Amino acid sequence: MLQKSALIAALLSALCLTGPSEALGPQFDSAATRTVPASYPAKNPSLDADPNEGAKEVTIGAINVNEPGYRSEFISPTLIQLSRALPAYHFRVLEIPAYQSASVIAGHRPDFVIGPSDIFYTLTNSLGAQALATRKTVWAKDGGYSVGSAVVVRSDRKDLDSIKDLKGKSVAASLPDSLGGWLALAGYLKQSGYDPNAFFSRVSYRTFEYPDVMENVVDGKTDAGVLTACELEAAENAGLIEKGVLRVVSPHADSLLQCRHTTALYPDNVFGALNFTRPELVKAVSVALLTMPDQRSFSWQVAGQLNTVGDLYKTLGMGPFAPKPLTFKDVLIKYRWIFAGVALLIFILVMNEMRLRTLVRKRTSDLTAALSDNERLAENEREARTKLSVLERNSLVSHLSSMIAHELKQPLATIMNYCEVMSLTLEDLTPSNPTLEKATDAVNREAHRITDIVDRVRGYAREKKSAHKPVDLTAVVTAAAENFRHYEEYRKYSPELLISAVPGALVSGDPLELEILLINLMKNAARAMKSETRRPLQVSVRTVDQYVFLTVEDAGPKLDDKDFRRLTEASDSTDPAGLGLGLGIVRGIADAHGALMTVKHAEPHGVIFEFRFDRVNETSTDSSDSGSQNNTTTTSDIHKGAADE
């Protein structure tokens, strides 16, 4: 498949570097076209002697590339055209290694430069080079879009159909700085979201695309190879490799290039001037190039599209876009605010340490006094909780008894009526039935006995009435929130409490009953918010004109219309395990205090309980308090724990 590869490689190498001196015409000799090393002086009379005395010398720097026929088929015809078009000038060639292009050009200062567009782009930034013309090969429609990468694999590798199939595979390429041989593919991978340095398992750089890269792929040494676009077609047309042995992966279908290619296209070789080249010479050479007849394999056209090379370098972070190493000064400037912040933090820590040492001595003495105060407050708190717990249990018994007694009155009255009817009926029976009469009397007697018990319970429930007085609702909220922290619901669900209360919110009522109302609602809210951690449980007190508003808002689940109606009805619960007594107690306390209770949806979910109290002054008299007691319920009607529903 590969014909005499070793011999051909040697011939191609020779063609890349030298060409027949006689082909350059009368203005060129062997000295004028020999390779000039980087250490060679720019003007050496012994080597640069002008056979035509009086001709002006023009130096053209030719950047070496590994392209077959580059010197003989490209450089030489161009120099012949310039020599014929501008006979007054003597043109000499300065061979420039690609990896030393910038330093050699800066040292030798040639008038013009011929080289790949990617290297020339770096010269535009470092040496002010200006592109005059771009080579357009016979394969390309536009010289600005004629160089790209073609990723090739063996045709029998059916598993490698697209670029993504090559991830983790091995690949051979010519040189890492070759535009078509590697950089175009690296940019393509980067733009596709891959890391070119990690996409392949192994990258083997082989210098020459033919035969080295092609042989690696054909022999199976690597899974794929990277060729400059049109190199595969050129090798096939020359009979160097059989057609169909290799195929291009993910080929582009466009009219810009007749060759198969995988990546985007970039400009071909560029002929350009440097910022120190004489303007009249630039003009003359530009006209000569652009009027040069089309050659067998190429022609010159107006330069363009170098911005695409800049975009590629920017994508890969190369050339002028490569990150610069930071100096110590750069680090100080870049991170000056961080350093300043660290210094400030250290200063604050030192000052804080000194302050803490001073405070420790003072706080130690204060702590001893605070411990004794805490013990006293803890004892008072335990006593308050005990009293509250007793009241809660008594309230539950009283409330249940009152409800049961109320509901039993009617059926008991009915039973006694039926007994009276049966007694009258039995009196008219002949003969009499002593057994039925005895049973009827027994039922009637027991019904009256139950009625007496019910009346006694109801009388007990109405025995005491709580006395109302001016109460600071803000203080009640504060006490309720503090006591709530000791309940199981708070310890289990740990809701965040957000208390917002204004001072001077005085209402007429009983502080303990109002505290029970609040604790019941907070316990219910804590259970409802067991899975909510972003929103707090909010309790607020505000005054508007002659009213005081108490609001409890939870962030529980959103209730549908059915559950919301059940929530607003007395003795009903939205909790399947509840008895529905808690909200009844809350309503009872609200009614006893003449408060208007409103239940609303919270946004985006949750429930809001709002109570509107009449606002009173601190100078309210006992007579006004006693007058308001007509609307109160007994203390035994209040049950704090029932709000667990």
C-alpha positions in Angstrom: 0.0 0.0 0.0 2.7 2.5 0.9 5.2 2.4 -2.0 8.8 2.6 -1.0 8.0 4.7 1.9 11.5 5.2 3.2 12.9 6.4 -0.1 10.0 8.7 -0.7 10.3 10.2 2.8 13.9 11.1 2.1 13.0 12.7 -1.3 10.2 14.7 0.3 12.5 15.9 3.0 14.9 17.1 0.4 12.1 18.9 -1.5 10.9 20.6 1.6 14.3 22.2 2.2 16.0 22.8 -1.1 15.2 23.3 -4.8 17.3 23.5 -8.0 19.2 26.8 -8.1 18.9 27.1 -11.8 15.1 27.2 -11.5 15.3 30.5 -9.8 16.4 32.4 -12.9 19.3 34.8 -13.5 18.8 36.8 -10.3 19.4 33.8 -8.0 22.5 31.8 -7.2 23.2 29.0 -4.8 24.4 31.4 -2.2 21.2 33.4 -2.4 19.0 30.4 -1.7 21.0 28.5 0.8 19.7 28.0 4.3 20.9 30.7 6.7 21.3 29.5 10.3 20.0 31.7 13.2 23.5 32.7 14.1 24.3 33.9 10.6 24.8 37.7 10.3 22.1 39.5 8.5 24.5 41.1 5.9 27.5 38.9 4.9 29.2 40.2 1.8 30.9 36.9 1.1 27.6 35.0 0.8 25.3 37.8 -0.4 27.4 39.2 -3.3 25.1 40.6 -6.0 26.1 39.4 -9.5 24.2 42.3 -11.0 26.0 45.3 -9.4 23.7 48.1 -8.6 20.6 45.9 -7.9 18.8 46.6 -4.7 18.8 43.6 -2.3 15.5 42.3 -0.9 15.5 39.5 1.8 12.6 37.1 2.0 12.4 34.9 5.1 10.9 31.5 4.3 9.6 29.6 7.3 10.3 25.9 6.9 7.4 23.5 6.9 7.1 19.8 6.4 5.1 20.0 3.2 6.1 17.9 0.2 7.3 20.1 -2.7 7.1 23.3 -0.6 10.3 24.7 -1.9 10.2 23.5 -5.5 6.5 24.0 -6.2 5.8 27.0 -4.1 8.8 29.1 -3.0 10.7 28.9 -6.3 7.9 29.9 -8.6 7.1 32.8 -6.4 10.7 34.1 -6.4 10.9 33.7 -10.2 7.7 35.8 -10.5 9.1 38.5 -8.3 12.5 38.5 -10.1 10.8 38.9 -13.5 8.3 41.5 -12.3 10.9 43.5 -10.4 14.2 43.2 -12.2 15.7 46.1 -10.3 15.8 44.1 -7.1 17.9 41.1 -6.1 16.0 38.7 -3.9 17.7 36.5 -1.4 16.1 33.8 0.7 16.6 33.4 4.5 15.6 30.0 5.7 13.9 30.3 9.1 13.2 27.4 11.5 9.5 27.4 12.5 10.3 27.1 16.2 12.7 30.1 16.1 10.8 32.3 13.6 10.3 35.3 15.9 13.9 35.5 17.2 15.5 34.9 13.8 13.2 37.6 12.1 13.9 40.1 14.9 17.7 39.5 14.5 18.0 39.4 10.7 15.1 41.8 9.9 14.1 40.4 6.5 11.9 42.6 4.3 9.2 40.0 3.7 8.2 36.7 5.3 6.5 33.6 3.8 5.0 31.0 6.1 2.0 29.2 7.6 -0.8 31.5 8.7 -0.7 30.4 12.3 3.0 31.3 12.7 2.4 34.6 10.7 -0.4 35.5 13.1 2.1 35.4 16.0 4.3 37.7 14.1 1.5 40.3 13.6 1.4 40.6 17.4 5.1 40.4 18.2 6.7 42.2 15.2 3.9 44.1 13.6 3.8 41.9 10.4 1.2 42.7 7.8 -0.3 40.1 5.5 -0.2 41.0 1.8 -1.3 37.8 0.0 -2.6 34.3 0.8 -1.8 31.2 -1.1 -4.9 29.5 -2.7 -4.3 25.9 -3.7 -6.1 24.2 -6.6 -8.1 22.3 -4.0 -9.5 25.4 -2.4 -12.2 27.9 -3.5 -10.8 30.6 -1.2 -7.3 30.9 0.2 -8.7 32.1 3.5 -10.5 28.7 4.0 -8.1 26.1 2.7 -6.2 24.6 5.7 -7.7 22.2 8.2 -7.3 18.8 9.8 -8.5 15.5 8.4 -8.7 12.7 11.0 -8.2 9.4 9.2 -8.8 5.8 10.3 -8.6 2.5 8.4 -11.7 1.8 6.4 -12.2 -1.5 8.1 -12.6 0.1 11.5 -16.4 0.2 11.6 -16.3 1.1 15.3 -14.8 4.5 14.6 -17.5 6.5 12.8 -17.3 9.9 14.5 -15.0 12.0 16.6 -16.6 11.0 19.8 -15.8 7.3 19.0 -12.1 8.3 19.2 -12.3 9.3 22.8 -9.7 7.2 24.7 -8.1 6.0 21.5 -4.5 6.5 20.2 -3.6 8.9 17.4 -0.6 9.9 15.3 0.1 13.5 14.2 3.0 15.3 12.5 4.0 18.2 14.8 2.2 19.7 17.8 2.6 23.2 16.3 1.3 22.3 12.8 -2.0 24.1 11.9 -3.5 21.3 9.8 -1.5 18.5 11.4 -2.8 19.2 15.0 -3.9 22.7 16.1 -7.1 22.7 14.0 -8.2 19.4 15.5 -7.3 20.6 19.0 -9.4 23.7 18.5 -12.3 21.5 17.1 -12.1 19.3 20.2 -12.0 22.3 22.6 -15.1 23.9 20.9 -16.9 20.5 21.1 -16.4 20.5 24.9 -13.5 18.1 25.2 -10.0 18.6 26.6 -7.5 18.0 23.6 -4.8 17.0 26.1 -7.0 14.3 27.7 -9.2 13.2 24.8 -6.9 10.6 23.3 -5.2 7.9 25.4 -1.9 8.6 23.5 -0.6 11.1 20.8 2.4 10.1 18.8 4.1 13.0 16.9 5.9 11.6 13.8 7.2 14.8 12.1 6.0 13.8 8.5 2.4 13.2 7.6 3.5 10.9 4.8 4.7 8.3 5.2 5.0 8.4 9.0 1.4 9.2 10.2 -0.2 7.2 7.4 1.9 4.2 8.1 1.1 4.3 11.8 -2.6 4.1 11.0 -2.4 1.5 8.2 -0.1 -0.8 10.3 -2.5 -0.5 13.3 0.1 1.2 15.6 -2.4 3.9 16.3 -6.2 4.0 16.0 -6.3 7.2 14.0 -4.0 9.8 12.3 -4.2 13.6 11.9 -3.4 14.9 8.4 -3.6 18.3 6.9 -6.6 18.5 4.6 -5.9 17.4 1.0 -2.7 15.4 2.1 -4.7 12.1 1.8 -6.1 13.0 -1.7 -2.6 14.1 -2.8 -1.1 10.8 -1.7 -3.9 8.8 -3.3 -3.6 10.7 -6.6 0.2 10.2 -6.6 -0.2 6.5 -6.1 1.6 6.6 -2.8 -1.4 4.9 -1.0 -4.2 2.9 -2.4 -7.6 4.6 -2.5 -10.1 3.4 0.0 -7.5 2.1 2.5 -8.0 5.2 4.8 -11.2 7.2 5.3 -11.9 10.6 7.0 -13.9 10.6 10.2 -16.8 13.0 10.4 -16.1 14.7 7.0 -17.4 18.2 6.4 -19.7 18.7 3.4 -19.0 22.1 2.0 -17.9 23.8 -1.3 -14.9 25.7 0.2 -12.5 22.8 -0.2 -12.6 19.8 -2.5 -10.8 17.6 0.0 -12.4 15.8 2.9 -11.7 17.5 6.2 -12.9 17.1 9.8 -12.4 20.5 11.3 -13.0 24.1 10.4 -10.8 25.7 7.7 -8.2 28.4 8.1 -6.0 30.5 5.8 -3.1 28.9 3.8 0.5 30.2 3.7 0.8 34.0 3.9 3.2 36.4 2.2 3.6 39.4 4.4 5.7 42.5 5.1 7.2 43.7 8.4 6.7 47.1 10.0 10.2 48.2 8.9 9.8 47.3 5.2 9.8 50.3 2.9 6.3 51.3 1.7 7.3 51.6 -2.0 8.8 48.1 -1.9 5.6 46.7 -0.2 3.5 48.2 -2.9 5.7 46.8 -5.7 5.9 43.3 -4.3 2.1 43.2 -3.6 1.3 44.1 -7.2 3.8 41.5 -8.5 2.3 38.8 -6.3 -1.4 39.5 -7.1 -0.7 39.7 -10.8 1.3 36.5 -10.8 -0.3 34.0 -13.3 -2.0 30.9 -11.8 0.5 28.1 -11.2 -0.1 24.4 -11.7 -0.9 23.9 -8.0 -1.5 27.4 -6.5 -2.1 31.1 -7.0 -1.9 34.2 -4.8 -4.9 36.2 -3.7 -5.6 39.1 -1.3 -4.9 38.1 2.3 -7.8 37.6 4.6 -9.4 35.6 7.4 -6.4 35.8 9.8 -9.0 36.5 12.5 -10.0 32.8 12.4 -6.5 31.9 13.4 -6.7 34.4 16.2 -10.0 32.8 17.3 -8.3 29.4 17.3 -5.3 30.6 19.4 -7.8 32.2 21.8 -9.7 28.9 22.1 -6.5 27.0 22.8 -4.9 29.7 25.0 -1.9 30.0 22.8 0.3 32.8 21.4 -0.8 36.2 22.6 -3.6 34.5 24.6 -1.3 32.2 26.5 -1.4 32.8 30.3 1.6 34.8 31.4 3.5 33.6 34.5 2.8 35.8 37.5 5.7 37.6 39.1 5.8 38.4 42.8 4.7 42.0 42.1 1.8 40.6 39.9 0.7 38.4 42.8 0.8 41.3 45.2 -1.3 43.5 42.8 -3.8 40.7 41.9 -4.4 39.6 45.4 -3.8 42.9 47.2 -7.3 43.0 48.7 -7.0 39.4 50.0 -3.6 40.3 51.6 -5.1 43.4 53.0 -8.1 41.4 54.3 -5.8 38.9 55.9 -3.7 41.6 57.6 -6.9 43.3 58.8 -8.2 40.0 60.1 -5.0 39.3 62.0 -5.1 42.8 63.5 -8.8 42.2 64.5 -7.9 38.9 66.0 -5.1 40.4 68.1 -7.3 43.2 69.3 -10.1 40.8 70.0 -7.8 38.6 72.0 -6.8 41.5 74.2 -10.5 42.5 74.6 -11.4 38.9 75.5 -8.8 38.7 78.2 -10.2 41.9 79.7 -13.8 40.6 79.4 -13.0 37.2 80.9 -12.0 38.7 84.2 -15.2 40.8 84.3 -17.5 38.1 83.1 -16.2 35.6 85.6 -17.6 37.6 88.4 -20.8 38.3 86.5 -21.2 34.6 85.8 -21.3 33.6 89.5 -24.2 36.0 90.0 -25.9 34.9 86.8 -25.8 31.3 87.9 -27.7 32.0 91.0 -30.3 34.0 89.1 -30.6 31.2 86.5 -31.3 28.7 89.2 -34.1 30.9 90.6 -35.6 31.6 87.2 -35.4 27.8 86.4 -37.4 27.1 89.6 -40.0 29.7 88.7 -40.2 28.3 85.3 -40.8 24.8 86.6 -43.5 26.0 88.9 -45.2 27.9 86.0 -45.0 24.8 83.8 -46.5 22.7 86.5 -49.4 25.1 87.0 -49.9 25.3 83.2 -49.9 21.5 82.9 -52.5 21.2 85.7 -54.7 23.8 84.1 -54.3 22.0 80.8 -55.5 18.7 82.2 -58.3 20.3 84.2 -59.4 22.2 81.1 -59.6 19.0 79.1 -61.7 17.2 81.6 -63.9 20.3 82.0 -64.3 20.7 78.2 -65.1 17.1 77.6 -67.5 16.9 80.5 -69.3 20.0 79.3 -69.6 18.7 75.7 -70.8 15.2 76.9 -73.3 16.7 79.3 -74.6 19.1 76.7 -75.1 16.3 74.2 -76.7 13.9 76.7 -79.4 16.3 77.9 -81.6 15.8 74.8 -81.5 12.0 74.5 -82.1 11.7 78.3 -85.1 14.0 78.1 -86.5 11.8 75.3 -86.0 8.6 77.3 -87.9 10.1 80.2 -90.7 11.2 78.0 -91.0 7.7 76.5 -91.1 6.3 80.1 -94.0 8.6 81.0 -95.9 7.5 77.9 -95.3 3.8 78.7 -96.4 4.3 82.3 -99.7 5.9 81.1 -100.2 3.2 78.6 -99.6 0.4 81.2 -102.2 1.9 83.6 -104.9 1.4 80.9 -104.0 -2.2 80.3 -106.4 -4.9 81.7 -105.2 -7.1 83.2 -102.1 -5.2 84.4 -98.5 -6.3 83.7 -96.5 -5.9 86.8 -93.2 -6.9 85.1 -93.5 -4.2 82.4 -94.5 -1.6 85.0 -91.5 -2.5 87.1 -89.1 -2.3 84.2 -90.6 1.0 83.0 -90.2 2.5 86.5 -86.6 1.3 86.6 -85.7 2.9 83.3 -87.4 6.1 84.3 -85.6 6.2 87.6 -82.2 5.5 86.1 -82.7 8.2 83.4 -83.5 10.8 86.1 -80.4 9.6 87.9 -78.2 10.2 84.8 -79.9 13.6 84.3 -78.9 14.6 87.9 -75.3 13.6 87.2 -75.2 15.6 84.0 -76.6 18.7 85.7 -74.1 18.3 88.4 -71.2 18.2 85.9 -72.5 21.2 84.0 -73.0 23.1 87.2 -69.3 22.4 88.0 -68.2 23.6 84.6 -70.0 27.0 85.2 -69.0 27.3 88.8 -65.9 29.7 88.3 -65.5 32.6 86.0 -62.1 34.2 85.2 -61.6 37.9 86.0 -60.3 40.0 83.1 -57.8 42.8 83.4 -55.5 44.9 81.1 -52.9 42.6 79.7 -49.8 43.4 77.6 -50.2 41.0 74.7 -46.5 41.5 73.8 -45.5 40.1 77.2 -47.9 37.2 76.7 -46.3 36.3 73.3 -42.8 36.5 74.8 -43.8 34.2 77.7 -45.6 31.8 75.4 -42.6 31.6 73.0 -40.3 30.9 75.9 -42.5 28.2 77.4 -43.1 26.6 74.0 -39.4 25.8 73.7 -39.9 23.2 76.5 -42.7 21.3 74.8 -42.2 18.0 72.9 -43.2 19.6 69.6 -40.4 22.1 69.8 -37.8 19.6 70.8 -38.9 17.2 68.1 -39.3 19.5 65.1 -37.2 22.6 66.2 -39.1 25.2 64.2 -37.5 28.6 63.8 -39.5 31.2 65.7 -39.9 34.7 64.4 -41.5 37.0 67.0 -42.6 40.5 65.9 -44.4 42.5 68.6 -44.9 46.2 69.3 -45.0 47.5 72.9 -48.1 48.9 74.5 -50.5 46.3 72.9 -53.0 46.2 75.9 -56.1 44.1 75.8 -58.6 43.0 78.4 -58.2 39.4 79.3 -56.6 36.6 81.3 -52.8 36.2 80.6 -52.8 32.5 81.3 -55.7 31.8 78.9 -54.1 33.9 76.2 -50.8 32.0 76.7 -52.7 28.7 76.4 -54.2 29.9 73.1 -50.8 30.8 71.7 -49.1 27.6 72.8 -51.9 25.5 71.3 -51.5 27.2 68.0 -47.7 27.0 68.1 -47.8 23.3 68.8 -50.1 22.7 65.9 -47.9 24.8 63.7 -44.7 22.9 64.7 -46.3 19.6 63.8 -47.5 21.0 60.4 -44.0 22.4 59.6 -42.1 19.2 60.5 -40.7 19.0 56.9 -40.3 22.8 56.3 -36.9 24.3 57.1 -36.7 27.4 55.0 -39.6 29.5 56.5 -40.0 30.3 60.2 -43.0 30.1 62.4 -44.1 33.7 62.7 -46.0 35.3 65.7 -46.7 39.0 65.5 -48.6 41.6 67.5 -49.5 45.0 66.0 -51.9 47.8 66.7 -54.2 49.5 64.3 -56.3 52.3 65.6 -58.5 50.9 68.5 -57.6 47.3 67.8 -54.8 44.9 68.6 -54.1 42.1 66.1 -52.4 38.8 67.1 -51.2 36.7 64.1 -49.8 33.2 64.1 -48.5 32.0 60.7 -47.1 28.6 59.9 -45.5 27.2 56.8 -47.2 23.8 56.8 -48.5 22.0 53.7 -51.0 23.7 51.4 -54.6 22.7 52.3 -57.2 21.9 49.8 -60.7 23.5 50.1 -62.1 20.5 52.0 -59.4 20.4 54.6 -59.6 24.2 55.0 -63.3 24.0 55.6 -62.7 21.4 58.2 -60.1 23.6 59.8 -62.5 26.5 60.2 -65.3 24.4 61.7 -65.4 23.8 65.5 -64.6 20.3 66.9 -63.1 19.1 63.6 -59.5 18.3 62.8 -57.4 18.1 59.7 -55.2 15.5 61.4 -56.6 12.0 60.9 -55.3 11.0 64.3 -56.8 14.1 66.1 -59.9 14.5 68.1 -60.7 18.0 66.9 -60.9 19.5 70.3 -57.9 21.9 70.1 -59.4 24.5 67.8 -62.6 24.4 69.8 -60.7 25.5 72.8 -58.9 28.2 70.8 -62.3 29.6 69.6 -63.6 29.4 73.2 -60.8 31.5 74.5 -61.1 34.0 71.7 -64.9 34.3 72.3 -64.3 34.7 76.0 -62.1 37.7 75.3 -64.4 39.2 72.7 -61.8 38.6 69.9 -62.7 38.0 66.3 -60.8 35.0 64.9 -60.0 34.7 61.2 -58.3 31.8 59.4 -56.6 32.4 56.0 -54.3 30.7 53.6 -50.7 31.7 53.7 -48.6 32.1 50.6 -47.2 29.9 49.1 -48.5 27.4 51.6 -49.5 27.3 55.3 -52.2 28.8 57.5 -52.6 32.2 59.2 -54.7 32.5 62.4 -55.5 36.2 63.1 -57.3 37.5 66.3 -58.6 41.0 66.6 -58.9 42.3 70.2 -60.3 45.6 71.4 -57.5 47.8 72.6 -57.7 49.1 76.2 -55.7 51.7 78.2 -53.7 51.1 81.3 -56.2 53.1 83.3 -59.1 50.7 82.6 -61.2 50.4 85.7 -62.4 47.3 87.4 -65.9 48.1 86.5 -65.2 48.0 82.8 -63.4 44.7 83.4 -66.4 43.2 85.4 -68.7 44.4 82.7 -66.7 42.5 80.1 -67.0 39.3 82.1 -70.5 38.8 80.8 -68.8 37.6 77.6 -66.2 35.3 79.3 -66.2 31.6 79.8 -65.0 29.7 82.9 -61.4 28.9 83.3 -62.2 25.2 83.4 -63.5 25.6 79.8 -60.0 26.2 78.6 -57.8 23.3 77.7 -54.3 24.0 76.5 -53.3 20.4 75.5 -56.4 19.8 73.4 -54.9 21.9 70.6 -52.7 18.9 69.7 -55.2 18.4 67.0 
